[in-house]
Amino acid sequence: MRRTFQPKLVTGDLIEWDTRPLLAELLEGLEQGVPVETLAWEFHGAVADALAAMAHRASQQTGLATVGLSGGVFCNALLTQLVVTRLERLGLKVLIHRQVPPNDGGLALGQAAVAAARRGAGSSK
């Protein structure tokens, strides 16, 4: 299976990835009896390639060289490592979660911190 990812500039600063060719290749692979493990590996690689390419394009457009990886998709350790490796090869600095989860758990912690700060600001101490 060849990895298909073609991030493209759509309009202005928007970068879009058409995943339909990749999904079609995955289905074709299943029909041809390609092992699921192989397809999963190729899928992760294609997603990592696309994310890195889009981040690199955004870096070129903005001049920013630091990328923060956050959101539930980065609970996937394999995908996170593949993306980090690719971004670092492109010369970008990568920030990842180390103490707080990248998903809604991190969001909940942030909300609790804001609530605690507001509560503390309203106290008479």
C-alpha positions in Angstrom: 0.0 0.0 0.0 1.3 3.4 -0.8 0.6 6.2 1.6 -1.6 8.8 0.1 -1.6 12.2 1.7 -1.9 15.4 -0.2 -2.3 18.4 2.1 -3.2 21.3 -0.1 -3.8 25.0 0.4 -7.5 25.6 -0.2 -8.1 29.3 0.4 -6.1 31.8 2.3 -4.4 30.2 5.2 -6.6 27.1 5.4 -4.8 23.8 4.8 -7.0 20.8 3.9 -6.3 17.1 3.6 -8.6 15.0 1.4 -8.6 11.6 3.2 -10.8 9.9 0.6 -7.9 8.3 -1.4 -6.3 7.0 1.8 -9.6 5.4 3.0 -10.2 3.9 -0.4 -6.7 2.3 -0.3 -7.4 0.9 3.2 -10.6 -0.7 1.9 -8.8 -2.0 -1.1 -6.2 -3.5 1.1 -8.8 -5.2 3.3 -10.4 -6.7 0.1 -7.0 -7.9 -1.0 -6.3 -9.6 2.3 -3.5 -7.3 3.5 -3.0 -7.9 7.2 -4.9 -5.5 9.4 -1.6 -4.8 11.3 0.0 -3.6 8.0 -2.9 -1.4 7.1 -3.0 0.1 10.6 0.7 0.9 10.4 0.3 2.5 7.0 -2.7 4.5 8.2 -0.8 5.8 11.2 2.1 6.7 8.9 -0.1 8.5 6.4 -1.8 10.5 9.2 1.6 11.4 10.7 2.9 12.4 7.3 -0.1 14.6 6.6 -0.1 16.3 10.0 3.6 17.0 9.8 3.3 18.4 6.2 0.4 20.6 7.3 2.3 21.8 10.4 5.3 22.5 8.2 3.3 24.5 5.7 1.7 26.5 8.6 5.2 27.1 10.0 6.4 28.4 6.6 3.4 30.7 6.4 3.6 32.1 9.9 7.3 31.9 10.7 6.6 30.0 13.9 8.8 27.1 14.5 7.1 25.6 17.6 4.2 23.1 17.3 2.0 22.1 20.2 0.3 18.7 19.9 -2.9 18.5 21.8 -6.3 17.0 21.6 -7.6 13.5 22.1 -5.9 12.1 18.9 -2.6 12.6 20.7 -3.6 10.0 23.4 -2.5 7.6 20.7 1.1 7.1 21.6 2.1 5.6 18.3 0.7 8.5 16.3 2.2 11.0 18.7 5.7 9.5 18.3 5.4 9.4 14.5 4.3 13.0 14.3 7.0 14.2 16.8 9.7 12.4 14.8 8.6 13.9 11.5 8.2 17.4 12.9 11.7 17.3 14.5 13.2 16.1 11.2 11.6 19.2 9.6 13.5 21.3 12.2 10.4 22.2 14.3 10.3 22.3 18.1 7.5 20.1 19.4 5.5 20.5 22.6 3.6 17.5 23.9 1.7 16.8 27.1 3.7 15.3 29.9 1.7 15.7 33.1 -1.8 16.5 31.9 -3.7 14.4 29.3 -4.1 16.0 25.9 -7.8 15.2 25.8 -10.8 16.4 27.8 -9.1 15.4 31.0 -6.7 18.3 30.4 -9.6 20.6 29.6 -11.3 19.6 32.9 -8.2 20.3 34.8 -7.9 23.7 33.2 -11.6 24.5 34.1 -11.0 23.4 37.7 -7.9 25.7 37.9 -9.9 28.7 36.6 -12.8 28.0 39.0 -10.3 27.8 41.9 -8.6 31.0 40.8 -12.0 32.8 40.6 -13.1 31.4 43.9 -9.8 32.6 45.5 -10.1 36.0 43.9 -13.5 36.4 45.5 -12.5 35.5 49.0 -11.8 38.0 51.8 -8.4 36.5 52.7 
